Amino acid sequence: MSRLRARCPDCHTLTAVAVGSRYECHVCGRVYAAGLVRVPRAWGEGGAAMAEAAALELPYPETESVEEDTLAAQSLALAAALPERPLVLGGCCCAHVGAVEGLAARGGGPLAVVWLDAHGDLNTPESSPSGNLWGMPLRMLLDDGAVAPGNVALVGARNLDPSEKEFIAASGLRTGAEGVIAALEGVERVYVALDCDSLDPSVIACFVPESDGLSLEEAERVLREVAAHATVVGAGVTGLVPGPGNGDVVTRLLSALGL
């Protein structure tokens, strides 16, 4: 597997070849809008189910699997392994760090991020109640300058720590579905980070279910709006646990993004 040649999920041969941002299978002729990179790690206590869920079968050619001993090494390896248009399947939300850093480094103007999550992921080692790194990745990206707060929309958040609320108020980070257009204003490229706990627990099996989440239809509307206003240069799906209907739900949401 590589960024240039991947396994076709339809005919299961290594004949899906990169053509620009897409993959075309030379055997069955199918065309895919993204290349799949698996990141089966969860950076925190008790996250084995999330790591297991990164094996979810999705109808995209698999280009790489990234497993490293530290988050810093994972992020570097992932940034280097990204295909032209990546679909990253974690693990926890820390998988988005390397993806955003890698895409931001490609140039082409500022990158926007639409972060769908029941939680803020805005803690620091000092403010985190748990110390789990998976509660910090969005803050890591903002503090490192990979993305500007005004170009980030946090959608679906409903369980925020006090320090996260303070950061949002002070930083100019956009929130809610209504913040998506503001975050995309003047920006041509966007990465979508989808933690599946942004959805209502009745929709999908996720690691940290929170009540009153987005319905499948509401999430689809947000994603279609994103795709209508900027070029989706990559997406990531995280926060799952194994569940029988997860593949169909994730595939439907990615389709709403144009992937």
C-alpha positions in Angstrom: 0.0 0.0 0.0 1.1 3.6 -0.6 -0.1 7.0 -1.5 0.1 6.1 -5.2 -1.3 2.5 -5.2 -3.8 1.1 -2.8 -6.1 -1.9 -2.3 -9.5 -1.5 -4.0 -12.2 -2.2 -1.5 -14.4 -3.6 -4.2 -12.2 -6.2 -6.0 -9.6 -6.4 -3.2 -6.6 -6.1 -5.5 -3.7 -3.6 -5.2 -4.9 -1.8 -8.4 -6.4 1.4 -7.1 -4.1 4.1 -8.5 -4.0 7.7 -7.4 -5.1 10.1 -10.2 -5.0 13.6 -8.7 -7.1 13.6 -5.5 -9.0 10.5 -6.5 -8.2 6.8 -6.9 -9.2 4.7 -9.9 -9.2 0.9 -9.9 -7.5 -0.5 -13.0 -9.4 -3.8 -12.6 -13.0 -3.0 -11.8 -13.0 0.6 -12.9 -14.4 2.1 -9.7 -13.5 5.6 -8.7 -13.0 6.8 -5.1 -12.8 10.4 -3.9 -10.3 9.8 -1.1 -7.6 7.4 0.2 -8.1 5.8 3.6 -5.4 6.0 6.3 -6.0 4.0 9.5 -4.6 5.4 12.8 -5.5 2.7 15.4 -4.4 4.4 18.5 -6.2 6.0 21.4 -4.1 8.4 23.6 -5.7 8.0 27.0 -6.9 5.5 29.6 -9.2 2.7 28.5 -9.5 3.6 24.9 -8.9 0.1 23.4 -12.4 0.0 21.9 -11.7 3.1 19.9 -8.4 1.6 18.6 -10.3 -1.6 17.6 -13.0 0.5 15.8 -10.3 1.9 13.5 -10.5 -1.5 11.7 -14.1 -0.6 10.4 -14.6 -1.5 6.8 -15.3 1.5 4.6 -15.6 1.7 0.8 -12.3 3.6 0.2 -8.9 2.3 -0.9 -6.6 1.8 2.1 -3.3 3.6 1.5 -1.6 3.3 4.9 -1.8 2.4 8.5 0.1 4.5 11.0 1.0 3.2 14.5 3.7 4.9 16.5 4.8 4.9 20.2 4.2 8.6 20.8 1.7 11.1 19.6 4.4 13.4 18.2 5.8 10.5 16.2 2.3 9.5 15.1 1.6 13.0 13.9 4.8 13.3 11.9 4.3 9.9 10.3 0.7 10.6 9.4 1.5 14.0 7.9 4.1 12.3 5.7 1.8 9.5 4.7 -1.3 11.5 3.7 -2.6 10.9 0.2 -3.7 13.9 -1.9 -7.2 13.8 -0.3 -7.0 11.8 2.9 -9.8 10.0 4.9 -8.3 9.4 8.3 -9.9 6.7 10.5 -8.9 6.8 14.2 -8.7 5.9 17.1 -9.2 9.0 19.1 -9.3 12.6 18.0 -5.5 12.9 18.2 -5.5 11.3 14.7 -6.6 14.7 13.4 -3.5 16.4 14.6 -1.1 14.9 12.0 -3.8 15.2 9.3 -4.3 18.9 9.9 -0.6 19.7 10.3 0.2 17.8 7.1 -2.5 19.5 5.0 -1.7 23.0 6.4 1.9 22.5 5.5 1.0 21.9 1.8 0.2 25.6 1.4 -2.5 27.0 -0.9 -3.8 29.5 1.6 -5.2 29.1 5.1 -6.9 25.9 6.1 -10.3 25.9 7.9 -11.3 23.1 10.3 -14.9 22.1 11.1 -14.7 20.0 14.3 -17.8 18.0 15.1 -17.6 16.8 18.7 -19.6 16.5 21.8 -16.6 17.8 23.7 -14.3 20.7 23.1 -10.9 18.9 22.9 -9.6 22.3 24.0 -7.8 21.3 27.2 -4.2 21.6 28.0 -2.1 19.3 30.3 -2.6 21.9 33.0 -6.4 22.3 32.6 -7.4 18.7 31.7 -9.4 17.0 34.5 -8.3 13.5 33.2 -4.9 14.1 31.6 -6.0 12.1 28.6 -4.4 13.5 25.4 -7.6 12.9 23.5 -9.1 15.9 25.3 -6.5 18.2 23.9 -6.0 17.8 20.1 -7.9 20.9 18.9 -6.1 23.0 21.4 -2.8 21.6 20.2 -3.6 22.6 16.6 -4.6 26.1 17.7 -1.6 26.6 19.9 0.8 25.3 17.2 -0.7 27.7 14.7 -1.7 25.0 12.2 -5.1 26.7 12.1 -6.5 30.1 13.3 -9.3 30.2 15.8 -11.5 32.3 13.5 -11.2 29.5 10.9 -12.4 26.8 13.2 -16.1 25.8 13.9 -16.8 23.6 16.8 -20.2 21.8 16.1 -22.2 19.6 18.3 -20.4 20.4 21.6 -22.5 20.0 24.7 -20.1 18.8 27.4 -17.5 21.5 27.9 -15.1 22.0 30.8 -15.1 25.5 32.4 -11.6 26.2 31.0 -12.8 25.3 27.5 -15.7 27.7 27.7 -13.3 30.4 28.8 -11.0 29.7 25.9 -13.8 29.7 23.3 -15.0 33.1 24.6 -11.6 34.6 24.5 -10.2 33.1 21.3 -12.8 33.9 18.6 -13.4 30.3 17.8 -16.7 29.7 16.0 -19.3 27.4 17.5 -22.5 25.7 16.4 -23.8 25.0 12.9 -24.3 28.7 12.5 -20.5 29.2 13.0 -19.6 27.1 10.0 -20.0 29.7 7.3 -18.2 32.3 9.4 -15.2 29.9 9.8 -15.1 29.3 6.1 -15.3 32.9 5.0 -12.3 33.8 2.8 -11.0 30.2 3.1 -10.8 27.8 0.1 -9.7 24.6 1.9 -11.3 22.8 4.8 -10.6 19.7 6.9 -13.6 18.0 8.6 -12.9 16.3 11.9 -15.9 14.1 12.8 -15.9 12.6 16.3 -18.9 10.4 16.3 -20.0 11.4 19.7 -21.2 14.6 18.1 -24.1 12.4 16.9 -26.9 11.3 19.2 -26.2 7.9 20.8 -29.3 6.5 19.0 -27.5 7.1 15.7 -24.1 5.4 16.1 -22.0 3.4 18.6 -19.4 5.8 20.0 -16.9 5.8 22.9 -18.2 8.7 25.0 -22.0 8.9 24.2 -23.6 12.2 25.2 -27.4 12.7 25.0 -29.1 15.3 22.8 -26.6 15.0 19.9 -27.0 15.7 16.2 -29.5 13.6 14.3 -28.1 11.9 11.2 -30.1 14.4 9.1 -28.7 17.4 11.0 -25.2 16.2 10.6 -25.7 15.6 6.9 -27.0 19.2 6.5 -23.8 20.6 8.2 -21.5 18.5 6.0 -23.3 19.4 2.8 -23.0 23.1 3.8 -19.3 22.7 4.4 -18.8 21.0 1.0 -20.8 23.8 -0.7 -18.6 26.6 0.7 -15.1 25.2 0.5 -13.0 22.4 -1.0 -12.9 19.5 1.3 -9.2 18.5 1.2 -9.5 15.9 3.9 -11.7 14.4 6.6 -11.2 12.2 9.7 -13.6 10.0 11.6 -12.8 9.1 15.3 -14.4 8.2 18.6 -16.1 5.0 17.4 -16.5 1.7 19.2 -17.4 -1.5 17.3 -21.1 -1.5 16.3 -23.0 -3.3 13.5 -24.5 -0.2 11.9 -21.5 2.1 12.1 -20.2 1.5 8.6 -23.4 2.6 6.9 -23.7 5.7 9.0 -20.2 6.8 8.5 -20.4 6.1 4.7 -23.6 8.2 4.5 -22.0 11.1 6.3 -18.9 11.0 4.1 -21.1 11.0 1.1 -22.7 14.2 2.3 -19.2 15.7 2.3 -18.8 14.7 -1.4 -16.4 11.8 -0.5 
